[in-house]
Amino acid sequence: PRTPEVVQQHLADYYAIITHLDAQIGRVISALKDSGLYENTLICLAGDSGLAVGCHGLMGKQNVYDEDGLHVPLVISGALQTPVRSSNALCYIHDIAPTLCELAGVPEPKSFTGQSIAPVIRGEVTRLRDHTYHAYRQHQRAFRKDGFKLIEYVRARIGGKQNDGALSGSRVTQLFDIQTDPWETADLSNHPEHAARLRLMKQQMRRQAELLG
C-alpha cells in the first residue's frame, strides 16, 4: 500500500518527465520547419507502456491492464495528405514499422511480423485486427475481442502436482467490458450472463497462445 503523498510524488515526477519530453519534441519540429523539411516529413510519436502511478493500486507496469501496461500513445502526422482522424482500431507496436514503410514508399523487410495500419489511417477500412493477445512473463495473459477483455493470472506452486500430473497453483480470472468500463474496474467473470462469453474467450485465448508458441 502507498500513501496518497507517495502517489502524488510519483505523479509529479511522471508529469515532469512528460513535460520535458514535450519540450524536446517541440525542438525537433522547430528544427524541421527551420530546415524546410517539415512538409516532407512523416512524424511518428509512439511510446512504451507507461507506469501505473497508483492506478489499480499499482506503481509499475508489470500487468496487462490498459492504462498501466498495454495502451501506448501512437500519433502519426505530417505529409500524409489525408484528413486528420483518430481511430480505435486494434494494433500492436510491431505494426508501426510496416505502416511507416508503406506511408513512406519504402519496401518492407521480410523479417517484419506486424501489418501496416495505413489502410485505417487513409480511411479505407475501420479495422485490420479483430483481437489482440498480451502477456506479462509467465504469470499473466490477456485477450481482447468484441469490446471485451479477458485477463488470467496464473501462479504455479513450485513442486506442486495435481493427480493428473499437471502443476498445481492459483488462477485468477477477470473479464471487463472495455466499451462501458474502459478503466477495467468492474470484473464480470462471475456474472452468469457472461458465462458463455467467458468460456469462448478462454478457448480463443488458449488458441492464440498455441499459435504464437
N, C-alpha and C positions, 0 to 999 in steps of 0.2 A: 504493500500500500504506500502511495505517495501522498504527501500533504499538499494542499492547494498551493502553498508557497513554492514547493519544489516544481510542481507542474507549471506554474506561472513563469518560473525562471527558465525552464526548458523551452516554453513557448517564446519567451523574449529572445533567447539565443537563436532559435529557429527562424523567427521573423527577421532578426538582424542579418542572418546569412542570406535569406531570400532577398532582402533589400540590397545587400551588397552585390549579389548576382545580377539583379535587375539593372543596377548601375553599369555593370560590365557589359551586359547585352546592349545597353544604350550606346556604349563606346564603340562596339563592333558595328552597329547600324550607322552611327555617325561617320565612321571611317569609310563604310561602303558608299554612303552618299557623297562624301568629300572626294572620293576617288572616281566617281562616276559609274560605279559598278552596281549600284543598288537596284536599278531597274532590270538588270540581267542576272540577278542572284536569287537562288532559291534558299529560303531560310527555314531551318527546321529546329524547333525547340522541343526537346524531349527530356525526360528525367528518369532517374532511378526511382524506386519506390521510396516514399517519404518515411517519416517517423510517426509513431502513434501519438506522441506527446500528450498522453493522458486519455485518448480515445479508447473505449472498451477497457479502461483501467490499465492500459499498456503504455510502454515508453518507446520500445524499439520498433522493428519491422519484421519480427520473426513470427509472422502469422499470415493468413490468407484472407483477411478482411479487406474490402476495397479501399477504405480510407487510410488504412495503416500500411498495407503491404503490396497491393495489386494495382490500384488505379493510378497511373502515372500521367503527367502532363504531356500532351502532344499537340503542337501547333506547327502547321506548315504554311508558309506565307511567301509572297514575293514571286513575281514573274510567272504566275500560274495562268493568268488571263482567264480566270473563272470567278463567278460570283462568290463572295465570302459566305461561308456556311459552317455550321457546326454539325456534328454527327455523333450519334450514339452507337454507331456500328462497332461490333466487337473486333478487336485486332490485338496482335501481340507486338512486343518490342521488335522481334525479328522480322516483322512486316515492314519496318521503316526503311531498311536498306533497299529492298526491291522497289519500294514506292519511289524513293529518290532517284533510283536508276531510270525508272520509266519516265518520270517527270522531266528528267534532265536529258533523256535520249541516249543514255549510256547502256551498253549491253550488260545484261545481268549475269554475274558469275554462276556457274552451275552448282557451286557449293552452297548457294542460298537455300534456306529451308522455309522462309516465310513467303507470303504472297503480297503483291502490290495492292494497296488500297486506293490507287489512283482513280479507278472507276467510281469509287464512292466520293472522292474529292470532286470529280467532274460532274457528279450528279447523275451518272448513268445507271447506277444501282444504289439501293439503300443499304445493302449489306453483302458481305462475302462469306462470313462465317456465321453459323447458327449456334455455335457453342464455344466455350473455352475451358481449358483444363489447367489446373495450377497445383503446385506442390511446394512445400517447405520441408526440406530434408526428408527423413523417413517418417516424420510424425504427422504431417498434415496434408490433406488433399482437398481440392475444391473443384466443382464442376458447375458451370453456368449454362443455362439454356431456357428459352421461352420466358425470360423475365424472372426466373427463379435461380437460386444458388444453393448448392449442397456443399456442406463442409463436413469432413470427418477427421477426427483426431484419434490416432491410434498409438498406444504405447505398449510395446511388448514387455512382458515380465521376464527378466533375464533368468534363464534356467527353467522357466515355467513351461510345462507341456500339458495340453489337453489330452483327453482319452484318444482322440483321433490323430494325435501326433503333432497337431498344429500348435504354434506358440500361443500361450495364454497372455492376457493382458487386459487393458481397458480400451474401450472405444466410446467416443462421444460424437453424436451426430447433431448437426444443426441444418435447418432449412429456412431460407429467407426469401420473401417476395421482394425482389430488388425494386420493382416498379413503385410499390406503395411504401416500402421500408428501405430506402437507399442506404441508411446508416447501419443496417443489419442489427437491429435491437430486439426484434420480435421473432423468436425461434418458433417455427411452425412444425417442427419434426414430430411432435407428439399430438398434433391435431388430427383426428380421424379423417376429416375431409381431405387431407393431403397425403393419406397413406399410400394411395396408388401412385401418385406423383413421386413420392419418396422412393418407393420400390423401383420405379422405372429409372429415376435419376441415378440410383446406386448402380444399377446394371450398366447404364451408359457410362458412368464414371469408371467402372471396372474395365469396360471395353476400351476406353481411351488409355487407361494405364497399360493395358496389354499391347495396344497398338504402338505406344510410344516407348515401350520397353522399360 
